[in-house]
């Protein structure tokens, strides 16, 4: 309609200007044409202004702006209704995001484990209440602010990579904390972030340490009492025998019986033997406490296992126990001390040999392989088909000097565990009737 009216006014202006002398009328039509052109331009640009206003509101997250959807113009009415609908949708999304954020924030604040998040520049994005209470900081804006708490902690936070772990001792106020630091890295909106969990394991460690010492003391007490009690009893018996059969008869001028002297000699020999056993026990203890550091060098696992097989083959045949070895790829290699790892494998295989003696077809298998989930780790399973380890014994087998064998020293498995720890590996055991599996895990050389 605006265009049609503008065309009519322009045509009328041209006709009047060319055919009559109505100059005033022509001038009025000219002014009317200018007004209609301005009105048309304003009308056309109104859509652009509304769209620009709507986009600016979206850009600044202003979802309160409303457009008059009751406009008489149908096209504007539909446009404004769409604008309002989009604003409502964004407002709902923002409200849901706010609710989820506050919900997750409340959960994070309630977690007893400290959670800390910071960007690549060290700016702290989140630090829950557990972190603040743990480190005695009321407000944390940058990780460098933790220098006054512990420079080692700041260093660990910055240098620990994705899925990395670190143990840091921190003096927070009057308390000493042993923090288990676990770091996860992620990319969020083009920025590299670190999510760090801090857990104080000091109390758990002290409790476990206390339990371990209690177990060790119980075992040591048991061993010492087993050795000292018969020695004391035998010493008292010999003392009484010497008093009655030697001293008194000697004073009375009577002849000392040869049988009494033999009893005394036998008793003294028994005391000597038991004392030698105690000396051996102490030497084993010293050996356990002074395990030398491993001399690490590249070792091919297949060659290590072949060497162990050669060493034990004759002994296994003597005891009629089948020894089977399943070797990995010849290229599989680790960093390790050959002598110490050989000793660990010998201990485990001999234990398995002794355990399966009562089986109808005694067998020990050694299986070396790379787990599907952890291709950078090597596992060696030592499996025997013995009766299994009793449940009440299972948690004590790695305790120094604990043994269920009559002739055992109780340090073989404890030494094996120490060796594996010094190699950065682990030793685990699983058991059931008819099968016991000791699993060694070591890091591959080229991982």
C-alpha positions as CSV (number, residue, x, y, z in Angstrom):
1,X,0.0,0.0,0.0
2,X,2.9,2.4,0.8
3,X,4.6,1.6,-2.5
4,X,1.3,2.0,-4.4
5,X,0.5,5.3,-2.7
6,X,4.0,6.5,-3.4
7,X,3.8,5.7,-7.1
8,X,0.4,7.5,-7.4
9,X,1.7,10.6,-5.7
10,X,4.8,10.6,-7.9
11,X,2.8,10.1,-11.1
12,X,0.3,12.9,-10.0
13,X,3.2,15.2,-9.3
14,X,4.7,14.6,-12.7
15,X,1.3,15.1,-14.5
16,X,0.5,18.3,-12.7
17,X,4.0,19.7,-13.2
18,X,4.0,19.1,-17.0
19,X,0.3,19.9,-17.9
20,X,-0.8,22.6,-15.5
21,X,0.5,25.6,-13.6
22,X,-0.6,24.3,-10.2
23,X,2.8,24.7,-8.7
24,X,1.6,24.9,-5.1
25,X,-0.2,21.6,-5.6
26,X,2.9,20.1,-7.3
27,X,5.0,21.3,-4.4
28,X,2.7,19.7,-1.8
29,X,2.7,16.4,-3.7
30,X,6.5,16.6,-3.8
31,X,6.6,17.0,0.0
32,X,4.1,14.2,0.4
33,X,6.3,11.9,-1.8
34,X,9.3,12.7,0.3
35,X,7.3,11.9,3.5
36,X,6.1,8.6,1.9
37,X,9.7,7.7,0.9
38,X,10.9,8.4,4.5
39,X,8.0,6.4,5.9
40,X,8.7,3.5,3.6
41,X,12.4,3.5,4.5
42,X,11.5,3.7,8.3
43,X,9.1,0.8,7.8
44,X,11.7,-1.4,6.0
45,X,14.4,-0.6,8.5
46,X,12.1,-1.3,11.5
47,X,12.6,-5.0,10.9
48,X,16.4,-4.6,11.0
49,X,16.2,-2.5,14.1
50,X,14.0,-5.1,15.9
51,X,16.3,-8.0,14.8
52,X,19.4,-6.0,15.9
53,X,17.7,-5.2,19.3
54,X,16.8,-8.9,19.7
55,X,20.3,-10.1,18.9
56,X,21.8,-7.5,21.3
57,X,19.5,-8.7,24.0
58,X,20.6,-12.3,23.4
59,X,24.2,-11.3,23.3
60,X,24.0,-9.7,26.7
61,X,21.7,-12.5,28.1
62,X,18.9,-10.0,28.6
63,X,15.9,-12.3,28.2
64,X,13.5,-9.8,29.8
65,X,13.0,-7.7,26.7
66,X,9.5,-8.2,25.2
67,X,8.1,-7.4,21.8
68,X,4.5,-6.3,21.1
69,X,3.0,-9.5,19.6
70,X,-0.5,-7.9,19.3
71,X,0.7,-5.7,16.4
72,X,-1.9,-5.2,13.7
73,X,0.6,-6.1,11.0
74,X,0.5,-9.9,10.7
75,X,4.1,-10.2,9.6
76,X,5.3,-8.2,12.5
77,X,3.0,-10.1,14.9
78,X,4.5,-13.4,13.8
79,X,8.1,-12.0,14.0
80,X,7.5,-10.6,17.5
81,X,5.9,-13.8,18.7
82,X,8.9,-15.8,17.5
83,X,11.3,-13.3,19.3
84,X,9.3,-13.7,22.5
85,X,9.3,-17.5,22.2
86,X,13.0,-17.6,21.7
87,X,13.6,-15.3,24.7
88,X,11.4,-17.6,26.8
89,X,13.3,-20.7,25.7
90,X,16.7,-19.1,26.5
91,X,15.3,-17.9,29.8
92,X,14.2,-21.5,30.7
93,X,17.6,-22.9,29.6
94,X,19.4,-20.2,31.7
95,X,17.2,-21.0,34.7
96,X,17.9,-24.7,34.4
97,X,21.7,-24.0,34.0
98,X,21.6,-21.8,37.1
99,X,19.7,-24.5,39.1
100,X,22.1,-27.2,37.9
101,X,25.1,-25.1,38.8
102,X,23.8,-24.4,42.3
103,X,22.9,-28.0,42.7
104,X,26.4,-29.2,41.7
105,X,27.9,-26.4,43.7
106,X,26.0,-27.7,46.8
107,X,27.2,-31.2,46.1
108,X,30.8,-30.2,45.7
109,X,30.6,-28.2,48.9
110,X,29.3,-31.2,50.8
111,X,32.0,-33.6,49.6
112,X,34.6,-34.3,52.3
113,X,37.4,-34.6,49.7
114,X,39.0,-31.3,48.7
115,X,38.2,-30.2,45.1
116,X,40.2,-27.5,43.4
117,X,39.9,-26.3,39.8
118,X,42.2,-23.8,38.1
119,X,43.2,-22.7,34.6
120,X,46.5,-22.7,32.8
121,X,47.4,-19.4,34.3
122,X,46.8,-20.6,37.8
123,X,43.5,-18.7,38.4
124,X,41.3,-20.7,40.7
125,X,37.9,-21.3,39.3
126,X,36.5,-23.4,42.2
127,X,37.7,-24.4,45.6
128,X,35.2,-26.2,47.8
129,X,34.9,-25.8,51.6
130,X,36.9,-28.9,52.3
131,X,40.0,-27.4,50.5
132,X,39.7,-24.2,52.5
133,X,39.3,-26.0,55.8
134,X,42.1,-28.4,55.0
135,X,44.6,-25.7,54.0
136,X,43.4,-23.1,56.4
137,X,42.6,-20.5,53.7
138,X,39.5,-18.4,53.8
139,X,39.7,-17.3,50.1
140,X,41.7,-18.6,47.2
141,X,42.0,-16.7,43.9
142,X,45.3,-18.1,42.6
143,X,47.3,-21.3,43.3
144,X,50.4,-19.2,44.0
145,X,48.7,-18.0,47.2
146,X,49.3,-21.6,48.5
147,X,53.1,-20.9,48.7
148,X,52.7,-19.8,52.3
149,X,51.1,-23.2,53.0
150,X,53.4,-25.4,51.1
151,X,55.7,-24.6,48.1
152,X,55.9,-28.4,47.4
153,X,52.1,-28.5,47.0
154,X,52.1,-25.6,44.5
155,X,54.8,-27.3,42.6
156,X,52.8,-30.6,42.5
157,X,49.7,-28.8,41.4
158,X,51.4,-27.1,38.5
159,X,53.7,-30.0,37.3
160,X,51.5,-33.1,37.8
161,X,50.1,-34.2,34.5
162,X,46.8,-35.7,33.5
163,X,45.8,-38.7,35.8
164,X,49.0,-38.0,37.8
165,X,49.3,-38.5,41.5
166,X,51.5,-37.1,44.2
167,X,51.9,-37.4,48.0
168,X,52.7,-34.1,49.7
169,X,53.3,-33.5,53.4
170,X,51.8,-30.2,54.4
171,X,52.0,-28.3,57.7
172,X,48.6,-26.6,58.0
173,X,48.3,-24.7,61.3
174,X,49.2,-27.1,64.1
175,X,48.4,-30.2,62.0
176,X,50.6,-32.2,59.7
177,X,48.7,-33.5,56.6
178,X,49.7,-36.1,54.2
179,X,47.8,-35.1,51.0
180,X,47.1,-37.5,48.2
181,X,46.9,-35.2,45.2
182,X,45.2,-36.5,42.0
183,X,45.1,-34.3,38.9
184,X,42.8,-34.5,35.9
185,X,43.3,-32.2,32.9
186,X,40.5,-31.2,30.5
187,X,39.8,-28.6,27.7
188,X,36.8,-26.4,28.3
189,X,35.8,-23.8,25.7
190,X,39.4,-23.7,24.4
191,X,41.0,-23.3,27.8
192,X,43.1,-25.9,29.6
193,X,41.8,-26.7,33.1
194,X,43.1,-28.8,35.9
195,X,40.7,-30.5,38.3
196,X,42.5,-31.5,41.5
197,X,41.3,-33.7,44.4
198,X,43.1,-33.4,47.7
199,X,42.6,-36.1,50.3
200,X,44.3,-36.1,53.7
201,X,45.3,-39.7,54.3
202,X,47.4,-39.0,57.4
203,X,44.9,-40.6,59.8
204,X,44.3,-43.6,57.6
205,X,48.0,-44.1,57.1
206,X,48.7,-43.8,60.9
207,X,45.9,-46.3,61.5
208,X,47.2,-48.8,59.0
209,X,50.8,-48.3,60.3
210,X,49.6,-49.0,63.8
211,X,47.8,-52.1,62.6
212,X,50.9,-53.2,60.7
213,X,53.1,-52.7,63.8
214,X,50.6,-54.5,66.0
215,X,50.7,-57.5,63.6
216,X,54.5,-57.4,63.4
217,X,54.8,-57.3,67.2
218,X,52.4,-60.2,67.5
219,X,54.4,-62.2,65.1
220,X,57.7,-61.2,66.8
221,X,56.3,-62.0,70.2
222,X,55.1,-65.3,69.0
223,X,58.5,-66.3,67.6
224,X,60.4,-65.1,70.6
225,X,58.1,-66.8,73.0
226,X,58.3,-70.0,71.1
227,X,62.1,-69.9,71.3
228,X,62.6,-68.5,74.8
229,X,59.9,-70.5,76.7
230,X,61.5,-74.0,76.1
231,X,65.0,-72.6,76.7
232,X,63.9,-71.2,80.1
233,X,62.1,-74.4,81.0
234,X,65.1,-76.5,79.9
235,X,67.5,-74.3,81.7
236,X,65.6,-74.7,84.9
237,X,65.5,-78.5,84.4
238,X,69.2,-78.7,83.8
239,X,69.9,-76.4,86.8
240,X,67.8,-78.7,89.0
241,X,69.6,-81.8,87.5
242,X,73.0,-80.3,88.1
243,X,72.1,-79.4,91.7
244,X,70.7,-82.8,92.6
245,X,72.8,-85.2,90.5
246,X,76.1,-83.4,90.3
247,X,76.7,-80.9,93.0
248,X,75.1,-82.8,95.9
249,X,76.7,-86.1,94.9
250,X,80.0,-84.4,94.4
251,X,79.8,-82.9,97.9
252,X,78.8,-86.3,99.3
253,X,81.7,-88.0,97.5
254,X,79.4,-90.2,95.5
255,X,79.9,-91.1,91.9
256,X,78.1,-89.1,89.3
257,X,76.0,-91.2,87.0
258,X,76.8,-91.2,83.3
259,X,73.1,-91.0,82.4
260,X,72.8,-87.7,84.3
261,X,75.8,-86.2,82.5
262,X,74.2,-87.3,79.1
263,X,70.9,-85.7,80.1
264,X,72.8,-82.5,80.9
265,X,74.7,-82.6,77.7
266,X,71.6,-83.2,75.6
267,X,69.8,-80.3,77.4
268,X,72.8,-78.0,76.7
269,X,72.8,-79.0,73.0
270,X,69.1,-78.3,72.8
271,X,69.7,-74.9,74.3
272,X,72.5,-74.3,71.8
273,X,70.3,-75.3,68.9
274,X,67.4,-73.1,70.0
275,X,69.8,-70.2,70.6
276,X,71.2,-70.7,67.1
277,X,67.6,-70.6,65.8
278,X,67.1,-67.3,67.6
279,X,70.4,-66.0,66.1
280,X,69.2,-67.0,62.6
281,X,65.9,-65.2,63.3
282,X,67.7,-62.0,64.2
283,X,69.9,-62.3,61.1
284,X,66.8,-62.7,59.0
285,X,65.4,-59.6,60.6
286,X,68.5,-57.6,59.8
287,X,68.4,-58.9,56.2
288,X,64.8,-57.7,55.9
289,X,65.5,-54.3,57.3
290,X,68.6,-53.8,55.1
291,X,67.4,-54.8,51.7
292,X,69.8,-53.1,49.2
293,X,68.5,-50.7,46.5
294,X,68.0,-52.5,43.2
295,X,70.5,-52.0,40.4
296,X,68.1,-51.3,37.6
297,X,69.0,-52.1,34.0
298,X,67.1,-53.3,30.9
299,X,65.9,-56.9,31.3
300,X,64.2,-59.1,28.7
301,X,61.3,-60.8,30.5
302,X,61.5,-64.0,28.5
303,X,65.2,-64.5,29.3
304,X,64.5,-63.8,33.0
305,X,61.9,-66.5,33.1
306,X,64.0,-69.0,31.1
307,X,66.8,-68.5,33.7
308,X,64.4,-69.1,36.6
309,X,63.1,-72.3,34.8
310,X,66.7,-73.6,34.4
311,X,67.4,-73.0,38.1
312,X,64.3,-74.8,39.4
313,X,63.8,-77.5,36.8
314,X,65.7,-80.2,38.6
315,X,64.2,-79.3,42.0
316,X,60.7,-79.5,40.5
317,X,61.4,-82.8,38.9
318,X,62.7,-84.2,42.3
319,X,59.4,-83.2,44.0
320,X,57.4,-84.5,41.0
321,X,55.8,-81.1,40.4
322,X,55.1,-79.9,36.8
323,X,56.5,-76.5,36.0
324,X,55.0,-74.7,33.0
325,X,56.0,-71.3,31.7
326,X,54.2,-69.2,29.2
327,X,56.6,-66.5,27.9
328,X,55.8,-63.1,26.5
329,X,57.2,-61.6,23.3
330,X,61.0,-61.8,23.2
331,X,61.0,-58.0,22.8
332,X,59.1,-57.4,26.1
333,X,61.5,-55.7,28.5
334,X,61.5,-54.0,31.9
335,X,63.9,-52.0,34.0
336,X,64.9,-54.2,37.0
337,X,67.5,-55.9,39.1
338,X,67.9,-59.4,37.7
339,X,69.1,-61.0,40.9
340,X,66.3,-59.5,43.1
341,X,63.5,-60.3,40.6
342,X,64.9,-63.9,40.1
343,X,64.7,-64.3,43.9
344,X,61.1,-63.1,44.0
345,X,60.1,-65.6,41.3
346,X,62.0,-68.4,42.9
347,X,60.3,-67.7,46.3
348,X,56.8,-67.7,44.7
349,X,57.4,-70.8,42.6
350,X,58.9,-72.8,45.5
351,X,56.0,-71.7,47.7
352,X,53.6,-72.9,45.0
353,X,55.6,-76.2,44.7
354,X,55.2,-76.8,48.4
355,X,51.5,-75.8,48.4
356,X,50.5,-78.3,45.7
357,X,52.4,-81.3,47.0
358,X,49.1,-82.9,48.2
359,X,47.4,-82.5,44.8
360,X,47.0,-85.6,42.6
361,X,48.7,-83.8,39.7
362,X,50.8,-81.0,41.3
363,X,51.5,-78.2,38.9
364,X,52.9,-74.6,39.0
365,X,52.3,-72.3,36.0
366,X,54.1,-69.0,35.3
367,X,52.2,-66.8,32.8
368,X,53.7,-63.5,31.6
369,X,51.4,-61.2,29.6
370,X,50.3,-57.6,28.8
371,X,46.8,-56.8,30.0
372,X,44.4,-55.5,27.4
373,X,43.5,-52.5,29.5
374,X,47.1,-51.6,30.4
375,X,49.4,-52.3,27.6
376,X,52.2,-50.4,29.3
377,X,52.3,-52.9,32.2
378,X,53.6,-56.4,32.4
379,X,52.0,-59.0,34.6
380,X,53.5,-62.3,35.7
381,X,51.1,-64.8,37.3
382,X,52.5,-67.6,39.4
383,X,49.6,-70.2,39.7
384,X,49.6,-73.4,41.7
385,X,46.8,-76.0,42.1
386,X,47.2,-76.4,45.8
387,X,44.4,-76.2,48.4
388,X,44.4,-72.4,48.6
389,X,45.2,-70.0,51.4
390,X,42.8,-69.9,54.4
391,X,40.8,-66.7,54.7
392,X,42.2,-66.0,58.2
393,X,45.8,-66.3,56.9
394,X,45.4,-64.3,53.7
395,X,45.9,-60.8,55.2
396,X,49.0,-61.9,57.2
397,X,51.1,-63.6,54.5
398,X,53.1,-60.4,53.7
399,X,53.9,-59.6,57.4
400,X,57.5,-60.2,58.2
401,X,58.2,-63.5,60.0
402,X,54.7,-64.7,59.7
403,X,54.7,-68.3,58.4
404,X,52.5,-71.4,58.5
405,X,55.4,-73.7,57.6
406,X,57.3,-75.6,60.3
407,X,60.7,-74.8,58.7
408,X,59.8,-71.4,57.2
409,X,61.5,-68.1,58.2
410,X,58.5,-65.9,57.2
411,X,60.5,-63.4,55.3
412,X,60.2,-64.7,51.7
413,X,56.9,-63.0,50.8
414,X,57.8,-59.9,52.8
415,X,61.1,-59.5,51.0
416,X,59.3,-60.1,47.7
417,X,56.9,-57.3,48.4
418,X,59.8,-54.9,49.3
419,X,61.6,-55.8,46.1
420,X,58.5,-55.1,44.0
421,X,57.9,-51.8,45.7
422,X,61.5,-50.7,45.1
423,X,60.9,-51.6,41.4
424,X,57.8,-49.4,41.3
425,X,55.6,-52.5,40.9
426,X,53.1,-54.5,43.0
427,X,52.5,-58.0,44.2
428,X,48.9,-59.3,44.7
429,X,47.4,-62.6,45.7
430,X,44.1,-64.2,45.0
431,X,43.0,-67.6,46.1
432,X,40.2,-70.2,46.1
433,X,40.1,-73.9,46.8
434,X,42.3,-75.6,44.2
435,X,44.1,-72.5,43.0
436,X,46.3,-69.7,44.3
437,X,47.6,-66.9,42.1
438,X,50.4,-64.5,43.0
439,X,50.4,-61.6,40.5
440,X,53.5,-59.4,39.9
441,X,53.0,-56.1,38.0
442,X,55.9,-54.1,36.5
443,X,56.1,-51.2,34.1
444,X,57.2,-51.9,30.6
445,X,60.5,-50.4,29.5
446,X,59.2,-48.8,26.3
447,X,55.9,-47.7,27.6
